[in-house]
Amino acid sequence: MRNPDAPLLPFDDSRRWVRMWRRLNAPPQRVFRAWADPEELARWLPVQVEGGLAVGARSVLTWPDRRTAWDVKRAEPYRVFAFRRAWGPDEAIQSDVQVTITPAGYGTRIDLEDGPFPLDEAGGLDAWAEAVETWTDALDLLRAHLDFSVDLRPTRT
């Protein structure tokens, strides 16, 4: 219980994070490879990956309607994959994404954290909302790929 005489700490609500987790049936090695291997990543998220996904590298993920650059910051095999990416139509908002991979029973738990998103800057709230939608969809695509060998990405005709 809070001490009624203690001063309230200031609350800074000008920054927002996206935090999600999923439980997958795939082993940690396969989950890490899905994020860190360009060919494997292109099987479930973008159509193509230009460049490598090594630490310090800039990779460009390509979809039929857009391109997004990832600057890989950290890659600890079977444990962590982290990168920086841009959001918004002008890519003015930058955020750091970290995927933590943890063995869980016969499978894996992944924790995705993305942010911070500056809500007090122009486009910050829109970028945060886009990230929530993007990562929700992406983690569904990842699970379909790893657990069911299904590609749920929309096809263009």
Backbone bond lengths (Angstrom), bond angles and torsions (degrees), N, CA, C in turn:
res aa  C-N    CA-C-N  psi(-1)  N-CA   C-N-CA  omega(-1)  CA-C   N-CA-C  phi
1 M - - - 1.442 - - 1.521 109.50 -
2 R 1.295 116.30 139.34 1.457 121.91 -177.74 1.521 111.12 -73.22
3 N 1.321 115.19 139.50 1.449 122.36 175.80 1.534 107.78 -71.97
4 P 1.334 119.40 120.89 1.472 120.84 -177.45 1.525 113.10 -65.35
5 D 1.333 117.85 -18.51 1.455 120.38 179.83 1.530 112.68 -90.38
6 A 1.326 116.89 -11.20 1.467 120.19 -179.13 1.523 109.50 -73.26
7 P 1.335 116.76 140.30 1.470 118.74 179.12 1.530 110.23 -69.66
8 L 1.314 114.88 147.68 1.459 119.61 176.22 1.526 109.20 -75.34
9 L 1.318 116.04 135.89 1.457 120.00 176.59 1.522 108.55 -79.20
10 P 1.318 116.38 143.91 1.471 118.08 179.51 1.527 110.30 -65.58
11 F 1.298 115.20 141.33 1.466 121.20 179.04 1.522 108.13 -107.67
12 D 1.312 116.13 123.23 1.459 120.70 -179.82 1.524 108.27 -101.98
13 D 1.308 116.70 103.79 1.457 119.94 179.80 1.529 111.21 -101.81
14 S 1.337 116.71 22.31 1.456 120.12 179.85 1.521 112.44 -86.43
15 R 1.323 117.84 -5.83 1.463 122.23 178.92 1.517 108.92 -125.30
16 R 1.317 115.70 141.67 1.464 120.97 -178.04 1.521 108.68 -133.27
17 W 1.330 116.24 147.26 1.465 123.34 178.96 1.521 109.85 -121.26
18 V 1.311 115.79 155.05 1.458 122.81 169.17 1.522 105.73 -106.16
19 R 1.328 116.22 124.35 1.475 120.78 177.92 1.521 107.87 -132.81
20 M 1.344 115.95 122.85 1.466 121.91 -179.15 1.519 109.12 -140.59
21 W 1.316 115.35 157.03 1.457 119.26 173.67 1.521 109.25 -142.10
22 R 1.328 114.47 155.91 1.460 121.39 176.39 1.522 108.92 -143.04
23 R 1.300 114.80 151.80 1.463 122.48 174.19 1.516 106.18 -107.02
24 L 1.343 116.51 126.12 1.458 122.59 -178.16 1.523 109.72 -119.11
25 N 1.322 116.68 152.14 1.458 121.01 177.58 1.523 112.85 -83.14
26 A 1.312 118.21 -13.15 1.463 123.17 -178.46 1.529 110.45 -76.33
27 P 1.340 117.21 151.36 1.465 120.26 177.27 1.533 111.51 -71.99
28 P 1.332 118.00 158.48 1.476 121.53 -178.34 1.529 113.46 -54.79
29 Q 1.324 118.57 -36.08 1.460 121.05 -179.37 1.532 110.54 -61.23
30 R 1.313 116.37 -43.17 1.468 120.50 -178.91 1.530 110.84 -70.90
31 V 1.329 116.79 -37.23 1.472 120.57 178.73 1.531 109.88 -64.97
32 F 1.325 117.16 -44.92 1.467 120.36 178.76 1.525 110.33 -60.82
33 R 1.307 116.89 -45.14 1.465 121.55 179.62 1.531 111.29 -60.04
34 A 1.342 117.33 -35.88 1.471 121.05 179.13 1.524 111.56 -60.96
35 W 1.324 117.53 -30.58 1.463 121.75 179.06 1.521 112.01 -91.40
36 A 1.329 118.70 -38.65 1.462 122.65 -166.76 1.524 115.31 -98.71
37 D 1.318 118.96 -10.38 1.466 122.21 179.79 1.525 108.07 -104.54
38 P 1.349 118.19 119.22 1.465 119.99 -175.97 1.535 113.78 -55.55
39 E 1.318 117.57 -40.93 1.468 120.04 -179.82 1.525 111.43 -66.58
40 E 1.324 116.37 -39.85 1.464 120.26 179.59 1.531 110.88 -70.67
41 L 1.323 117.46 -40.74 1.466 121.18 177.88 1.531 110.87 -59.77
42 A 1.339 116.22 -38.80 1.472 120.76 -179.29 1.529 112.33 -71.41
43 R 1.314 118.32 -7.29 1.463 120.62 176.80 1.525 112.46 -84.72
44 W 1.348 117.67 -13.58 1.462 117.90 -177.05 1.531 114.48 -136.23
45 L 1.339 119.31 -21.80 1.468 118.72 -176.47 1.529 112.03 -113.55
46 P 1.319 120.50 -80.13 1.465 118.77 178.48 1.526 110.13 -86.17
47 V 1.316 115.42 175.03 1.462 120.29 173.59 1.529 109.35 -77.78
48 Q 1.337 115.59 -35.69 1.461 120.91 -175.95 1.518 109.59 -150.05
49 V 1.335 115.94 150.66 1.461 122.46 173.63 1.522 107.24 -119.03
50 E 1.322 116.16 120.53 1.459 121.43 176.77 1.521 107.94 -96.79
51 G 1.319 116.81 120.19 1.457 121.27 -178.51 1.516 110.52 98.53
52 G 1.324 115.01 176.90 1.455 120.93 -179.52 1.512 111.26 -97.51
53 L 1.310 115.21 167.61 1.465 120.34 179.98 1.527 110.95 -110.88
54 A 1.331 116.36 37.20 1.461 121.52 177.39 1.531 109.24 -84.24
55 V 1.316 115.76 156.31 1.474 120.65 178.68 1.527 108.95 -58.35
56 G 1.314 116.03 132.33 1.453 122.57 -179.09 1.519 113.45 90.84
57 A 1.316 116.94 -9.12 1.468 120.49 -178.03 1.523 111.04 -87.92
58 R 1.317 114.79 152.06 1.463 121.28 170.62 1.524 106.29 -107.04
59 S 1.305 115.31 125.60 1.454 122.12 178.17 1.512 107.95 -117.66
60 V 1.314 116.26 148.40 1.456 120.91 176.69 1.520 107.55 -115.58
61 L 1.326 115.58 119.66 1.455 121.61 176.84 1.522 107.33 -92.39
62 T 1.335 115.83 131.79 1.451 121.58 -173.94 1.520 111.05 -118.89
63 W 1.328 115.59 130.61 1.458 124.80 171.65 1.519 106.92 -116.46
64 P 1.323 118.46 169.79 1.469 118.81 178.51 1.528 113.70 -59.27
65 D 1.333 117.57 -27.85 1.463 120.03 -174.27 1.525 115.04 -116.15
66 R 1.348 118.32 2.18 1.468 118.86 -178.76 1.523 111.40 -164.51
67 R 1.322 113.98 167.30 1.468 122.13 175.90 1.528 107.68 -134.16
68 T 1.321 116.70 140.67 1.461 121.19 -179.99 1.522 108.74 -136.39
69 A 1.331 116.47 132.91 1.467 120.71 178.72 1.517 110.25 -92.14
70 W 1.320 115.88 138.60 1.460 123.17 172.12 1.517 107.26 -117.29
71 D 1.330 117.14 129.48 1.458 122.76 171.52 1.527 106.60 -104.10
72 V 1.322 116.57 108.58 1.463 121.09 -174.96 1.525 109.21 -73.19
73 K 1.328 115.76 125.40 1.470 123.01 -176.40 1.524 113.45 -103.68
74 R 1.334 115.88 -32.34 1.470 119.04 -173.32 1.522 109.08 -157.05
75 A 1.326 115.75 137.47 1.460 120.96 176.44 1.527 108.40 -147.18
76 E 1.316 115.13 102.18 1.464 121.35 175.73 1.523 106.34 -107.25
77 P 1.340 117.71 108.32 1.465 120.39 -174.11 1.525 113.09 -46.49
78 Y 1.331 112.60 129.24 1.462 123.99 175.72 1.520 113.83 67.89
79 R 1.361 117.98 9.14 1.465 120.07 -178.06 1.533 114.12 -130.21
80 V 1.344 117.16 -50.70 1.465 119.95 -173.51 1.525 110.05 -144.93
81 F 1.335 115.19 139.02 1.460 121.69 169.66 1.524 106.18 -134.46
82 A 1.338 117.51 123.89 1.465 121.13 -175.69 1.520 110.44 -134.80
83 F 1.338 114.87 144.12 1.454 120.15 -179.00 1.523 109.73 -153.78
84 R 1.330 115.00 164.75 1.464 122.28 175.33 1.519 107.11 -110.27
85 R 1.329 115.51 141.16 1.460 120.26 178.58 1.521 110.02 -144.46
86 A 1.320 116.00 165.87 1.464 121.87 -178.56 1.518 109.86 -108.68
87 W 1.332 115.42 153.47 1.471 122.54 179.85 1.512 109.83 -128.78
88 G 1.314 114.95 160.12 1.456 122.02 175.41 1.511 111.89 89.48
89 P 1.333 115.99 163.04 1.463 120.10 -177.15 1.533 112.92 -61.96
90 D 1.325 116.61 -31.96 1.470 119.70 179.35 1.535 111.87 -100.60
91 E 1.333 117.04 3.38 1.466 124.18 179.38 1.531 112.09 54.78
92 A 1.328 116.60 35.40 1.458 121.35 -178.04 1.528 112.82 -79.49
93 I 1.321 117.06 -23.37 1.468 121.02 -178.95 1.529 108.85 -96.94
94 Q 1.312 116.04 123.39 1.468 122.28 177.90 1.529 108.68 -106.47
95 S 1.335 115.73 140.78 1.463 118.68 175.99 1.514 109.21 -139.21
96 D 1.326 114.95 158.34 1.462 122.03 177.71 1.516 108.74 -105.27
97 V 1.330 115.46 128.46 1.453 122.63 -179.12 1.518 108.29 -110.77
98 Q 1.323 116.09 131.82 1.461 120.26 174.88 1.520 109.22 -129.68
99 V 1.319 115.31 127.23 1.455 122.31 175.95 1.524 106.41 -109.10
100 T 1.321 116.11 115.89 1.460 121.75 178.69 1.519 108.39 -102.32
101 I 1.321 115.88 129.95 1.460 123.08 -174.23 1.522 108.16 -113.26
102 T 1.334 116.55 123.06 1.459 121.82 -176.11 1.527 109.71 -131.16
103 P 1.336 117.87 129.33 1.465 118.54 174.68 1.529 109.98 -58.86
104 A 1.332 115.60 140.11 1.472 121.13 179.51 1.525 107.66 -145.36
105 G 1.315 116.42 102.52 1.461 120.14 -177.86 1.512 110.05 61.01
106 Y 1.334 116.48 -128.02 1.463 120.84 177.86 1.520 112.25 -87.60
107 G 1.300 117.62 2.10 1.454 121.16 -176.78 1.509 112.15 -130.25
108 T 1.317 114.64 -141.59 1.458 121.46 -172.65 1.523 110.10 -145.59
109 R 1.316 115.07 146.79 1.462 121.43 169.32 1.522 106.39 -109.92
110 I 1.336 115.71 133.08 1.461 118.89 172.56 1.523 108.37 -115.80
111 D 1.312 114.18 138.64 1.456 122.43 174.96 1.517 107.00 -117.36
112 L 1.317 116.58 122.52 1.456 121.86 179.42 1.519 108.08 -110.19
113 E 1.322 115.23 130.58 1.467 121.12 176.91 1.521 107.54 -130.03
114 D 1.314 116.24 131.53 1.457 121.75 -178.41 1.523 108.88 -136.44
115 G 1.325 115.62 131.51 1.455 119.30 178.17 1.509 111.50 152.55
116 P 1.296 118.03 -168.00 1.459 125.71 -4.04 1.523 111.59 -80.51
117 F 1.317 114.42 154.05 1.456 121.98 176.09 1.524 107.64 -105.72
118 P 1.324 117.53 121.29 1.474 120.88 -177.18 1.529 110.71 -79.64
119 L 1.310 116.44 99.75 1.465 120.78 -177.57 1.518 112.79 -68.71
120 D 1.338 116.71 -19.25 1.460 120.05 -179.03 1.529 112.52 -88.89
121 E 1.348 117.32 3.25 1.463 121.56 176.57 1.523 109.95 -107.07
122 A 1.315 116.30 153.23 1.467 120.89 177.91 1.522 109.96 -57.96
123 G 1.307 116.68 128.39 1.456 121.89 178.56 1.511 114.51 85.54
124 G 1.313 118.63 -6.68 1.463 121.90 -177.11 1.516 113.65 -63.84
125 L 1.336 116.67 -46.18 1.459 120.39 179.81 1.530 110.92 -66.39
126 D 1.325 117.02 -40.64 1.467 120.73 178.07 1.532 110.66 -63.92
127 A 1.326 117.15 -40.87 1.468 120.73 178.98 1.526 110.46 -63.75
128 W 1.341 116.70 -41.96 1.469 120.08 178.58 1.529 110.44 -62.73
129 A 1.325 117.21 -44.82 1.465 121.03 179.23 1.532 110.84 -63.52
130 E 1.319 117.09 -40.12 1.469 120.93 177.18 1.525 110.32 -63.26
131 A 1.324 116.84 -40.04 1.465 120.55 179.26 1.527 111.43 -64.84
132 V 1.321 117.65 -41.94 1.466 120.79 177.70 1.524 109.79 -58.03
133 E 1.323 116.78 -48.83 1.465 120.87 180.00 1.533 111.49 -64.66
134 T 1.324 116.47 -45.30 1.468 121.32 -178.37 1.514 111.65 -60.36
135 W 1.335 117.53 -48.56 1.467 119.77 -176.03 1.526 111.90 -73.75
136 T 1.319 118.48 -30.93 1.466 120.19 174.29 1.521 109.74 -60.64
137 D 1.330 115.73 -49.02 1.462 120.36 178.83 1.531 111.59 -64.59
138 A 1.333 116.50 -43.96 1.460 120.45 -177.37 1.525 112.03 -61.95
139 L 1.321 117.25 -41.89 1.465 119.27 -179.42 1.524 111.26 -69.20
140 D 1.328 117.24 -30.75 1.470 120.00 173.09 1.529 110.49 -66.04
141 L 1.335 117.01 -42.73 1.462 121.24 177.77 1.529 111.36 -63.26
142 L 1.338 116.09 -40.53 1.462 120.63 178.71 1.523 111.07 -62.08
143 R 1.321 116.51 -46.81 1.464 120.20 179.95 1.530 111.38 -62.78
144 A 1.325 117.14 -42.25 1.470 120.26 178.41 1.520 110.40 -61.30
145 H 1.321 116.46 -41.22 1.464 121.03 -179.60 1.529 111.89 -67.59
146 L 1.325 116.37 -50.69 1.466 119.61 -174.31 1.526 113.64 -76.47
147 D 1.320 117.17 -42.13 1.467 119.95 -174.10 1.528 113.80 -88.10
148 F 1.339 117.12 -26.84 1.463 119.44 -174.03 1.527 114.49 -126.83
149 S 1.346 117.34 -0.14 1.473 122.26 -178.95 1.533 111.64 54.00
150 V 1.322 115.16 41.36 1.459 122.09 -179.03 1.523 108.61 -119.97
151 D 1.319 117.11 138.75 1.463 122.67 176.19 1.526 107.25 -102.82
152 L 1.330 116.63 108.27 1.456 121.94 -178.52 1.526 114.14 -94.35
153 R 1.328 116.96 5.35 1.470 118.46 179.80 1.513 110.12 -63.40
154 P 1.329 117.17 140.44 1.461 119.36 178.41 1.518 110.43 -63.04
155 T 1.309 116.14 143.04 1.457 120.97 177.85 1.523 108.83 -103.14
156 R 1.304 115.02 146.38 1.467 120.56 178.64 1.523 108.03 -103.61
157 T 1.321 115.17 137.18 1.464 119.29 178.83 1.499 111.15 -111.84
